[in-house]
Amino acid sequence: MAACDFCESAYRQNTAEDALGRMETTLSYTAANAFKYDGWHTLVASRKHDPLALSEAELVDMFQLAFHWARRVHQRHPRFKFPQIIWDAMPKSGASQVHTHLQMTLSDKGYYAWRRSETPRPSTGLDTGDTSSRTCSTSTTRSTSRSSTTGPHSSPTWSVTRTRPHAVQTPKKDKEVLFLANEASHDMLRLLHRVIRLFLRDMAVFSFSMGMYLPSMDSHDGHRIPAICRLVFREPANQVRSDMSALELYMAPVIGIDRYLIMDLLRTALAS
């Protein structure tokens, strides 16, 4: 689009390069973030303007370029080893630009979500057993909790044989999905794309927020976690009312949708 800073005709003039220079593929590129919140923080943009129209290949390429950037940073500065990604799609989610873009950071102090609470214990892992990849679990799984899907492991790393989406039973918002895998593999990204398309089509929600925590880039780190992705769909874009109030901010989440409806949607995504 002519007025977009990130579109093909404008991004070279309107965005800066970070210390590693600009990285580009045929589908994505990196740019320096004007408002960094960590020492190593970049923006990864798709060449597709509309985040709701991304093909599977475009989504996968954008994430893989982000992973490549993180590897380059870690090679230069090994103490930076904790990769994290956030993605807001459309203004209702808080996105400053409509154009498709991720925020990728690499921290040397751990994961933001656990800095003020707890650090994942290396003695706890995920055990999916013989569960088929077409099973939808509804158990809440946190890095240090033990539920029906967790159990002790002698190995210091997590063990997940397949990417599995979970309908989170203690969600931050109504339409939240959790993805777990050993690594942020191509299969995990394909499934993320499939679930996004499913919600856009069947629930008519056109804005979402995503957070992804990736395993430590130090293979000897005793606190390695699996790839964890939380995806939440925001309230309809045509509603003037905010989908966040003082109640959610300072008291407790308000869940106004039957979580079993989310489970059914996920089963559909996995079965297709």
Stockholm file with secondary structure:
# STOCKHOLM 1.0

chainA/1-272         MAACDFCESAYRQNTAEDALGRMETTLSYTAANAFKYDGWHTLVASRKHDPLALSEAELVDMFQLAFHWARRVHQRHPRFKFPQIIWDAMPKSGASQVHTHLQMTLSDKGYYAWRRSETPRPSTGLDTGDTSSRTCSTSTTRSTSRSSTTGPHSSPTWSVTRTRPHAVQTPKKDKEVLFLANEASHDMLRLLHRVIRLFLRDMAVFSFSMGMYLPSMDSHDGHRIPAICRLVFREPANQVRSDMSALELYMAPVIGIDRYLIMDLLRTALAS
#=GR chainA/1-272 SS CTTCTTSTTTHHHHSCCCTTCCCBCSSEEEEECSSCSSSEEEEEEESCSCGGGCCHHHHHHHHHHHHHHHHHHHHHCTTCCEEEEEEEESGGGTCSCSSCEEEEEEESSCCHHHHTSCCCCTTEEECCTTCCTTCCBCCCCCTTCCCTTEEECSSSSCCCSSCEEEECSSCSSSEEEEEEESSCCHHHHHHHHHHHHHHHHHSCCCCEEEEEECCCSCTTCTTCCCEEEEEEECSCTTCCSCSCCHHHHHTCCCCCSCHHHHHHHHHHHHHC
#=GC SS_cons         CTTCTTSTTTHHHHSCCCTTCCCBCSSEEEEECSSCSSSEEEEEEESCSCGGGCCHHHHHHHHHHHHHHHHHHHHHCTTCCEEEEEEEESGGGTCSCSSCEEEEEEESSCCHHHHTSCCCCTTEEECCTTCCTTCCBCCCCCTTCCCTTEEECSSSSCCCSSCEEEECSSCSSSEEEEEEESSCCHHHHHHHHHHHHHHHHHSCCCCEEEEEECCCSCTTCTTCCCEEEEEEECSCTTCCSCSCCHHHHHTCCCCCSCHHHHHHHHHHHHHC
//
